[in-house]
Amino acid sequence: MLSIKYSLYDCFADRSFAGHTAAIVEVPQKPEYELAKKVSVELCQTITCFVWREKNRIQVESLAKDGAVWLVNHGLLGVAKHFVKEQDVLYSADAKFEVRVSDDSVSIAIPRQELNLMEMPERLNQAFDVVPVSVREIGATCLVELRTVKEVIDLEIDFNRISKLDYDRIVITAEDDTVSFDYVYRYFSPKHSVNENNGSLYVQTFLPIFWQERLGKNDFSFWQPSVRKSSGYVSVEKNCIRLEAPVRKIFDGTLKVL
């Protein structure tokens, strides 16, 4: 029988049971992929991070609940909160993430990505029934800017239609001139078994770059009006995005693999 410690963290959450949950599983060494996949499927969280120490480094491998390996993901915030006292580096595959921890928040440096301008695809327009201000794309991700925050909040989502689009991820955003945030966004990814993501680190690799161009500044606060709500801060730096977000531990436990 194998016993391993695990914890659940709410990331991008200014209170418990908000934001986006990640499972942090402590293992003595890099787990075999098939075992890690089975554990992540059983825990059924959007992301499960397996963490071990190797040559004084904190190593992380993150799996989605369908077994796919994700590099930049919100679970890294939970890993930092769980293992780092003040400042350290997390290593994942060939990437490394500088993290800082203070009180209930975590700061992390993530890569920055540029977007390409494009026309709104007809099938995407039919899925959302909206008139966008602009549309961008990066790989299999589509970013759609709407005119108002209300349009973003009031979107009626047909996940069946979205799942049939050419994109794996759809991000909807708008400038927030109604409350004390610079922009809001919602993120849909039914192809990854996540109808609506409750808080994403990956989205922040490119969304601040978009708003830097639109608003002409480098520092932003953001809010995600999903069911569980998410919030945080980002700064656009020369070689990365620096993100800071609140993180809450929900509980600890022990997994006994029989």
NUKOL-779886 format. One record per residue (C-alpha): residue in one letter; residue number from 1; x, y, z. Coordinates in pm, 1 decimal, always signed. Layout:
BEGIN
r = a | k = NUM | xx = X | yy = Y | zz = Z;
...
//
This chain:
BEGIN
r = m | k = 1 | xx = +0.0 | yy = +0.0 | zz = +0.0;
r = l | k = 2 | xx = +136.4 | yy = +341.3 | zz = -100.6;
r = s | k = 3 | xx = +66.6 | yy = +644.1 | zz = +121.2;
r = i | k = 4 | xx = +128.4 | yy = +996.3 | zz = -9.0;
r = k | k = 5 | xx = +42.7 | yy = +1336.9 | zz = +133.3;
r = y | k = 6 | xx = -171.6 | yy = +1576.6 | zz = -61.2;
r = s | k = 7 | xx = -330.2 | yy = +1918.4 | zz = -14.0;
r = l | k = 8 | xx = -596.0 | yy = +2124.0 | zz = -187.7;
r = y | k = 9 | xx = -537.3 | yy = +2493.4 | zz = -254.9;
r = d | k = 10 | xx = -769.3 | yy = +2761.6 | zz = -388.2;
r = c | k = 11 | xx = -566.4 | yy = +2981.5 | zz = -624.4;
r = f | k = 12 | xx = -661.2 | yy = +3338.4 | zz = -726.2;
r = a | k = 13 | xx = -888.1 | yy = +3325.1 | zz = -420.7;
r = d | k = 14 | xx = -923.2 | yy = +3606.2 | zz = -166.7;
r = r | k = 15 | xx = -1131.5 | yy = +3370.2 | zz = +47.5;
r = s | k = 16 | xx = -1175.7 | yy = +2995.3 | zz = +86.9;
r = f | k = 17 | xx = -1388.3 | yy = +2806.5 | zz = -166.8;
r = a | k = 18 | xx = -1328.6 | yy = +3065.0 | zz = -438.2;
r = g | k = 19 | xx = -1083.9 | yy = +3087.0 | zz = -726.9;
r = h | k = 20 | xx = -952.8 | yy = +2769.8 | zz = -887.6;
r = t | k = 21 | xx = -866.6 | yy = +2453.7 | zz = -694.3;
r = a | k = 22 | xx = -542.6 | yy = +2261.3 | zz = -742.4;
r = a | k = 23 | xx = -429.1 | yy = +1937.8 | zz = -580.7;
r = i | k = 24 | xx = -68.7 | yy = +1925.7 | zz = -455.7;
r = v | k = 25 | xx = +67.6 | yy = +1573.8 | zz = -412.5;
r = e | k = 26 | xx = +400.0 | yy = +1514.1 | zz = -234.8;
r = v | k = 27 | xx = +602.5 | yy = +1226.5 | zz = -380.4;
r = p | k = 28 | xx = +956.9 | yy = +1105.4 | zz = -296.2;
r = q | k = 29 | xx = +1069.2 | yy = +1115.8 | zz = -661.0;
r = k | k = 30 | xx = +938.8 | yy = +1174.7 | zz = -1012.1;
r = p | k = 31 | xx = +629.8 | yy = +950.8 | zz = -1038.3;
r = e | k = 32 | xx = +570.9 | yy = +708.7 | zz = -1319.5;
r = y | k = 33 | xx = +336.2 | yy = +873.4 | zz = -1565.7;
r = e | k = 34 | xx = +69.5 | yy = +601.3 | zz = -1553.5;
r = l | k = 35 | xx = +42.5 | yy = +622.6 | zz = -1173.8;
r = a | k = 36 | xx = +36.2 | yy = +1004.5 | zz = -1182.8;
r = k | k = 37 | xx = -237.0 | yy = +992.9 | zz = -1446.2;
r = k | k = 38 | xx = -450.1 | yy = +754.4 | zz = -1239.3;
r = v | k = 39 | xx = -413.3 | yy = +971.8 | zz = -928.1;
r = s | k = 40 | xx = -501.2 | yy = +1292.4 | zz = -1116.5;
r = v | k = 41 | xx = -807.1 | yy = +1125.5 | zz = -1270.2;
r = e | k = 42 | xx = -921.1 | yy = +1003.1 | zz = -927.1;
r = l | k = 43 | xx = -873.6 | yy = +1343.7 | zz = -762.4;
r = c | k = 44 | xx = -1067.5 | yy = +1498.9 | zz = -1053.0;
r = q | k = 45 | xx = -925.3 | yy = +1849.4 | zz = -1007.4;
r = t | k = 46 | xx = -850.6 | yy = +2067.7 | zz = -1307.2;
r = i | k = 47 | xx = -482.3 | yy = +2027.3 | zz = -1223.8;
r = t | k = 48 | xx = -284.9 | yy = +1796.8 | zz = -995.4;
r = c | k = 49 | xx = +78.0 | yy = +1889.4 | zz = -923.1;
r = f | k = 50 | xx = +319.5 | yy = +1614.5 | zz = -821.3;
r = v | k = 51 | xx = +609.6 | yy = +1765.3 | zz = -627.5;
r = w | k = 52 | xx = +941.3 | yy = +1620.7 | zz = -514.5;
r = r | k = 53 | xx = +1288.0 | yy = +1747.1 | zz = -424.0;
r = e | k = 54 | xx = +1583.8 | yy = +1660.6 | zz = -641.1;
r = k | k = 55 | xx = +1933.7 | yy = +1799.8 | zz = -579.4;
r = n | k = 56 | xx = +1785.6 | yy = +2071.9 | zz = -356.3;
r = r | k = 57 | xx = +1543.1 | yy = +2173.7 | zz = -631.5;
r = i | k = 58 | xx = +1165.0 | yy = +2175.6 | zz = -608.7;
r = q | k = 59 | xx = +1052.5 | yy = +1973.0 | zz = -910.0;
r = v | k = 60 | xx = +693.8 | yy = +1980.8 | zz = -1035.9;
r = e | k = 61 | xx = +499.5 | yy = +1777.4 | zz = -1288.0;
r = s | k = 62 | xx = +140.9 | yy = +1891.7 | zz = -1346.2;
r = l | k = 63 | xx = -136.1 | yy = +1677.6 | zz = -1494.3;
r = a | k = 64 | xx = -487.0 | yy = +1779.9 | zz = -1592.3;
r = k | k = 65 | xx = -777.0 | yy = +1559.0 | zz = -1493.3;
r = d | k = 66 | xx = -768.4 | yy = +1395.4 | zz = -1837.5;
r = g | k = 67 | xx = -401.7 | yy = +1301.3 | zz = -1788.7;
r = a | k = 68 | xx = -253.6 | yy = +1571.6 | zz = -2013.7;
r = v | k = 69 | xx = +69.5 | yy = +1732.3 | zz = -1890.0;
r = w | k = 70 | xx = +41.1 | yy = +2112.2 | zz = -1843.6;
r = l | k = 71 | xx = +343.7 | yy = +2336.2 | zz = -1796.7;
r = v | k = 72 | xx = +213.3 | yy = +2684.3 | zz = -1703.9;
r = n | k = 73 | xx = -83.2 | yy = +2628.7 | zz = -1472.1;
r = h | k = 74 | xx = -247.7 | yy = +2772.0 | zz = -1160.5;
r = g | k = 75 | xx = -130.9 | yy = +2477.6 | zz = -950.8;
r = l | k = 76 | xx = +217.8 | yy = +2631.1 | zz = -942.9;
r = l | k = 77 | xx = +73.9 | yy = +2897.2 | zz = -711.1;
r = g | k = 78 | xx = -38.3 | yy = +2624.2 | zz = -472.6;
r = v | k = 79 | xx = +299.8 | yy = +2450.7 | zz = -494.2;
r = a | k = 80 | xx = +476.5 | yy = +2774.6 | zz = -405.6;
r = k | k = 81 | xx = +242.7 | yy = +2837.2 | zz = -113.1;
r = h | k = 82 | xx = +293.5 | yy = +2482.3 | zz = +13.9;
r = f | k = 83 | xx = +671.9 | yy = +2449.4 | zz = -18.5;
r = v | k = 84 | xx = +831.3 | yy = +2796.5 | zz = -33.1;
r = k | k = 85 | xx = +885.0 | yy = +3014.5 | zz = +273.2;
r = e | k = 86 | xx = +993.4 | yy = +3340.0 | zz = +106.4;
r = q | k = 87 | xx = +1164.2 | yy = +3297.9 | zz = -230.4;
r = d | k = 88 | xx = +1268.7 | yy = +3002.9 | zz = -444.8;
r = v | k = 89 | xx = +1252.1 | yy = +2854.4 | zz = -795.2;
r = l | k = 90 | xx = +1015.5 | yy = +2582.1 | zz = -915.2;
r = y | k = 91 | xx = +1143.6 | yy = +2353.9 | zz = -1189.8;
r = s | k = 92 | xx = +904.5 | yy = +2189.9 | zz = -1435.2;
r = a | k = 93 | xx = +1035.1 | yy = +1998.2 | zz = -1737.0;
r = d | k = 94 | xx = +1280.9 | yy = +2240.7 | zz = -1904.1;
r = a | k = 95 | xx = +1121.5 | yy = +2552.6 | zz = -1749.8;
r = k | k = 96 | xx = +1178.8 | yy = +2731.4 | zz = -1421.8;
r = f | k = 97 | xx = +954.3 | yy = +2973.3 | zz = -1234.0;
r = e | k = 98 | xx = +1081.9 | yy = +3223.8 | zz = -979.4;
r = v | k = 99 | xx = +832.0 | yy = +3250.9 | zz = -695.0;
r = r | k = 100 | xx = +794.0 | yy = +3471.7 | zz = -387.4;
r = v | k = 101 | xx = +557.1 | yy = +3404.1 | zz = -100.2;
r = s | k = 102 | xx = +428.3 | yy = +3653.8 | zz = +155.9;
r = d | k = 103 | xx = +130.8 | yy = +3617.7 | zz = +388.6;
r = d | k = 104 | xx = -159.4 | yy = +3487.0 | zz = +178.4;
r = s | k = 105 | xx = -28.6 | yy = +3578.1 | zz = -168.2;
r = v | k = 106 | xx = +214.5 | yy = +3427.8 | zz = -416.1;
r = s | k = 107 | xx = +414.3 | yy = +3608.5 | zz = -683.8;
r = i | k = 108 | xx = +541.5 | yy = +3417.1 | zz = -986.2;
r = a | k = 109 | xx = +732.9 | yy = +3503.7 | zz = -1304.6;
r = i | k = 110 | xx = +580.2 | yy = +3340.6 | zz = -1613.7;
r = p | k = 111 | xx = +672.0 | yy = +3362.2 | zz = -1985.2;
r = r | k = 112 | xx = +511.9 | yy = +3626.3 | zz = -2205.3;
r = q | k = 113 | xx = +348.9 | yy = +3548.5 | zz = -2540.8;
r = e | k = 114 | xx = +248.7 | yy = +3772.7 | zz = -2830.0;
r = l | k = 115 | xx = -91.3 | yy = +3757.2 | zz = -3004.1;
r = n | k = 116 | xx = -179.8 | yy = +3783.9 | zz = -3372.5;
r = l | k = 117 | xx = -467.3 | yy = +4001.0 | zz = -3499.5;
r = m | k = 118 | xx = -735.7 | yy = +3820.1 | zz = -3702.6;
r = e | k = 119 | xx = -1096.6 | yy = +3831.2 | zz = -3817.2;
r = m | k = 120 | xx = -1374.8 | yy = +3678.9 | zz = -3605.0;
r = p | k = 121 | xx = -1436.6 | yy = +3325.7 | zz = -3742.6;
r = e | k = 122 | xx = -1800.7 | yy = +3275.1 | zz = -3840.5;
r = r | k = 123 | xx = -1837.6 | yy = +2957.6 | zz = -3633.4;
r = l | k = 124 | xx = -1700.2 | yy = +3138.2 | zz = -3328.1;
r = n | k = 125 | xx = -1942.9 | yy = +3423.8 | zz = -3383.1;
r = q | k = 126 | xx = -2231.1 | yy = +3175.5 | zz = -3398.5;
r = a | k = 127 | xx = -2117.5 | yy = +3005.8 | zz = -3076.4;
r = f | k = 128 | xx = -2124.7 | yy = +3329.5 | zz = -2875.5;
r = d | k = 129 | xx = -2359.1 | yy = +3552.4 | zz = -3073.7;
r = v | k = 130 | xx = -2152.2 | yy = +3864.5 | zz = -2998.2;
r = v | k = 131 | xx = -2000.2 | yy = +4149.7 | zz = -3196.2;
r = p | k = 132 | xx = -1634.5 | yy = +4179.1 | zz = -3091.1;
r = v | k = 133 | xx = -1415.1 | yy = +4487.4 | zz = -3073.8;
r = s | k = 134 | xx = -1115.6 | yy = +4279.3 | zz = -3182.9;
r = v | k = 135 | xx = -1004.9 | yy = +3918.6 | zz = -3211.8;
r = r | k = 136 | xx = -656.2 | yy = +3776.8 | zz = -3158.3;
r = e | k = 137 | xx = -510.7 | yy = +3428.8 | zz = -3158.6;
r = i | k = 138 | xx = -208.0 | yy = +3244.6 | zz = -3031.8;
r = g | k = 139 | xx = -178.6 | yy = +2882.9 | zz = -3135.9;
r = a | k = 140 | xx = -497.2 | yy = +2699.9 | zz = -3040.1;
r = t | k = 141 | xx = -617.8 | yy = +2990.2 | zz = -2822.9;
r = c | k = 142 | xx = -855.6 | yy = +3263.3 | zz = -2938.4;
r = l | k = 143 | xx = -889.4 | yy = +3596.0 | zz = -2751.9;
r = v | k = 144 | xx = -1206.5 | yy = +3799.9 | zz = -2810.5;
r = e | k = 145 | xx = -1241.7 | yy = +4156.6 | zz = -2682.2;
r = l | k = 146 | xx = -1594.2 | yy = +4280.4 | zz = -2610.1;
r = r | k = 147 | xx = -1714.8 | yy = +4636.2 | zz = -2553.0;
r = t | k = 148 | xx = -1831.5 | yy = +4612.2 | zz = -2193.0;
r = v | k = 149 | xx = -1789.4 | yy = +4406.8 | zz = -1880.0;
r = k | k = 150 | xx = -2164.1 | yy = +4346.1 | zz = -1876.8;
r = e | k = 151 | xx = -2137.0 | yy = +4169.8 | zz = -2213.9;
r = v | k = 152 | xx = -1868.4 | yy = +3941.4 | zz = -2070.8;
r = i | k = 153 | xx = -2070.7 | yy = +3862.0 | zz = -1758.6;
r = d | k = 154 | xx = -2398.6 | yy = +3809.0 | zz = -1944.8;
r = l | k = 155 | xx = -2260.8 | yy = +3571.4 | zz = -2208.6;
r = e | k = 156 | xx = -2481.4 | yy = +3268.3 | zz = -2262.7;
r = i | k = 157 | xx = -2249.0 | yy = +2981.7 | zz = -2339.2;
r = d | k = 158 | xx = -2320.9 | yy = +2688.9 | zz = -2569.0;
r = f | k = 159 | xx = -2042.3 | yy = +2452.3 | zz = -2464.7;
r = n | k = 160 | xx = -2142.2 | yy = +2196.0 | zz = -2725.3;
r = r | k = 161 | xx = -2078.7 | yy = +2450.4 | zz = -3000.8;
r = i | k = 162 | xx = -1753.0 | yy = +2568.6 | zz = -2842.2;
r = s | k = 163 | xx = -1622.3 | yy = +2212.0 | zz = -2820.0;
r = k | k = 164 | xx = -1660.4 | yy = +2180.0 | zz = -3197.2;
r = l | k = 165 | xx = -1458.1 | yy = +2492.4 | zz = -3278.2;
r = d | k = 166 | xx = -1105.8 | yy = +2478.8 | zz = -3418.0;
r = y | k = 167 | xx = -971.5 | yy = +2637.4 | zz = -3097.7;
r = d | k = 168 | xx = -889.3 | yy = +2450.0 | zz = -2777.2;
r = r | k = 169 | xx = -932.4 | yy = +2761.0 | zz = -2560.9;
r = i | k = 170 | xx = -1156.7 | yy = +3067.0 | zz = -2591.4;
r = v | k = 171 | xx = -1085.7 | yy = +3375.1 | zz = -2378.9;
r = i | k = 172 | xx = -1337.3 | yy = +3662.4 | zz = -2362.7;
r = t | k = 173 | xx = -1219.2 | yy = +3994.0 | zz = -2216.8;
r = a | k = 174 | xx = -1319.5 | yy = +4359.0 | zz = -2171.1;
r = e | k = 175 | xx = -1184.5 | yy = +4672.6 | zz = -2008.0;
r = d | k = 176 | xx = -1339.3 | yy = +4722.3 | zz = -1666.0;
r = d | k = 177 | xx = -1453.0 | yy = +5081.8 | zz = -1617.7;
r = t | k = 178 | xx = -1722.9 | yy = +4991.0 | zz = -1362.6;
r = v | k = 179 | xx = -1520.0 | yy = +4863.5 | zz = -1065.5;
r = s | k = 180 | xx = -1161.8 | yy = +4886.0 | zz = -941.0;
r = f | k = 181 | xx = -1009.0 | yy = +4638.8 | zz = -1189.0;
r = d | k = 182 | xx = -836.1 | yy = +4711.2 | zz = -1518.9;
r = y | k = 183 | xx = -981.4 | yy = +4418.0 | zz = -1711.4;
r = v | k = 184 | xx = -1202.5 | yy = +4114.5 | zz = -1674.8;
r = y | k = 185 | xx = -1196.7 | yy = +3785.5 | zz = -1859.1;
r = r | k = 186 | xx = -1369.1 | yy = +3449.9 | zz = -1887.7;
r = y | k = 187 | xx = -1198.6 | yy = +3137.6 | zz = -2016.7;
r = f | k = 188 | xx = -1368.5 | yy = +2836.5 | zz = -2179.5;
r = s | k = 189 | xx = -1200.4 | yy = +2507.3 | zz = -2264.7;
r = p | k = 190 | xx = -1449.8 | yy = +2221.2 | zz = -2301.6;
r = k | k = 191 | xx = -1197.4 | yy = +2029.7 | zz = -2515.6;
r = h | k = 192 | xx = -983.8 | yy = +2002.7 | zz = -2199.5;
r = s | k = 193 | xx = -1282.2 | yy = +1886.0 | zz = -1991.7;
r = v | k = 194 | xx = -1308.4 | yy = +2234.4 | zz = -1837.3;
r = n | k = 195 | xx = -1621.7 | yy = +2413.9 | zz = -1952.7;
r = e | k = 196 | xx = -1525.2 | yy = +2734.5 | zz = -1770.7;
r = n | k = 197 | xx = -1187.6 | yy = +2776.7 | zz = -1606.7;
r = n | k = 198 | xx = -1213.4 | yy = +2951.8 | zz = -1267.8;
r = g | k = 199 | xx = -865.5 | yy = +3106.7 | zz = -1273.6;
r = s | k = 200 | xx = -582.0 | yy = +3059.2 | zz = -1519.6;
r = l | k = 201 | xx = -208.5 | yy = +3123.9 | zz = -1504.3;
r = y | k = 202 | xx = -168.3 | yy = +3037.5 | zz = -1873.4;
r = v | k = 203 | xx = -409.2 | yy = +3313.5 | zz = -1984.0;
r = q | k = 204 | xx = -192.0 | yy = +3570.6 | zz = -1808.7;
r = t | k = 205 | xx = +105.1 | yy = +3486.1 | zz = -2032.5;
r = f | k = 206 | xx = -60.5 | yy = +3688.1 | zz = -2310.1;
r = l | k = 207 | xx = -360.3 | yy = +3881.5 | zz = -2172.9;
r = p | k = 208 | xx = -149.1 | yy = +4156.4 | zz = -2004.4;
r = i | k = 209 | xx = +41.5 | yy = +4203.6 | zz = -2332.4;
r = f | k = 210 | xx = -288.6 | yy = +4266.4 | zz = -2507.8;
r = w | k = 211 | xx = -403.0 | yy = +4518.8 | zz = -2247.1;
r = q | k = 212 | xx = -62.4 | yy = +4686.7 | zz = -2239.4;
r = e | k = 213 | xx = -113.3 | yy = +4765.8 | zz = -2606.4;
r = r | k = 214 | xx = -472.4 | yy = +4881.1 | zz = -2553.9;
r = l | k = 215 | xx = -430.1 | yy = +5082.5 | zz = -2232.5;
r = g | k = 216 | xx = -68.9 | yy = +5196.4 | zz = -2261.2;
r = k | k = 217 | xx = +52.7 | yy = +5084.7 | zz = -1919.3;
r = n | k = 218 | xx = +238.8 | yy = +4793.0 | zz = -1760.8;
r = d | k = 219 | xx = +59.3 | yy = +4717.7 | zz = -1433.4;
r = f | k = 220 | xx = -292.0 | yy = +4576.0 | zz = -1408.6;
r = s | k = 221 | xx = -546.5 | yy = +4432.4 | zz = -1171.8;
r = f | k = 222 | xx = -785.4 | yy = +4171.8 | zz = -1311.4;
r = w | k = 223 | xx = -1105.5 | yy = +3997.3 | zz = -1215.8;
r = q | k = 224 | xx = -1265.3 | yy = +3683.7 | zz = -1352.6;
r = p | k = 225 | xx = -1644.6 | yy = +3677.8 | zz = -1301.9;
r = s | k = 226 | xx = -1674.5 | yy = +3299.3 | zz = -1317.3;
r = v | k = 227 | xx = -1890.0 | yy = +3107.4 | zz = -1070.1;
r = r | k = 228 | xx = -1614.5 | yy = +3099.3 | zz = -804.9;
r = k | k = 229 | xx = -1462.4 | yy = +3441.0 | zz = -892.7;
r = s | k = 230 | xx = -1087.6 | yy = +3505.1 | zz = -927.3;
r = s | k = 231 | xx = -863.9 | yy = +3808.3 | zz = -895.9;
r = g | k = 232 | xx = -499.5 | yy = +3911.6 | zz = -901.3;
r = y | k = 233 | xx = -237.2 | yy = +4156.1 | zz = -1025.6;
r = v | k = 234 | xx = +9.1 | yy = +4144.5 | zz = -1315.3;
r = s | k = 235 | xx = +307.0 | yy = +4350.6 | zz = -1431.9;
r = v | k = 236 | xx = +452.3 | yy = +4335.1 | zz = -1780.9;
r = e | k = 237 | xx = +831.2 | yy = +4310.2 | zz = -1756.8;
r = k | k = 238 | xx = +1093.4 | yy = +4288.4 | zz = -2031.1;
r = n | k = 239 | xx = +1128.9 | yy = +3911.4 | zz = -2039.4;
r = c | k = 240 | xx = +828.3 | yy = +3787.0 | zz = -1842.8;
r = i | k = 241 | xx = +496.3 | yy = +3856.9 | zz = -1677.7;
r = r | k = 242 | xx = +503.0 | yy = +3897.2 | zz = -1301.4;
r = l | k = 243 | xx = +176.0 | yy = +3780.5 | zz = -1146.9;
r = e | k = 244 | xx = +61.5 | yy = +3809.5 | zz = -787.5;
r = a | k = 245 | xx = -250.5 | yy = +3636.9 | zz = -658.8;
r = p | k = 246 | xx = -402.3 | yy = +3528.1 | zz = -326.6;
r = v | k = 247 | xx = -383.2 | yy = +3157.5 | zz = -244.1;
r = r | k = 248 | xx = -570.2 | yy = +2965.5 | zz = +28.0;
r = k | k = 249 | xx = -508.9 | yy = +2615.4 | zz = +161.7;
r = i | k = 250 | xx = -836.9 | yy = +2423.9 | zz = +197.1;
r = f | k = 251 | xx = -720.9 | yy = +2103.0 | zz = +360.7;
r = d | k = 252 | xx = -448.1 | yy = +1839.0 | zz = +394.1;
r = g | k = 253 | xx = -491.6 | yy = +1466.8 | zz = +366.1;
r = t | k = 254 | xx = -323.3 | yy = +1135.0 | zz = +294.9;
r = l | k = 255 | xx = -384.7 | yy = +924.2 | zz = -13.1;
r = k | k = 256 | xx = -357.2 | yy = +552.0 | zz = +43.5;
r = v | k = 257 | xx = -323.4 | yy = +367.1 | zz = -283.5;
r = l | k = 258 | xx = -452.8 | yy = +16.7 | zz = -206.2;
//
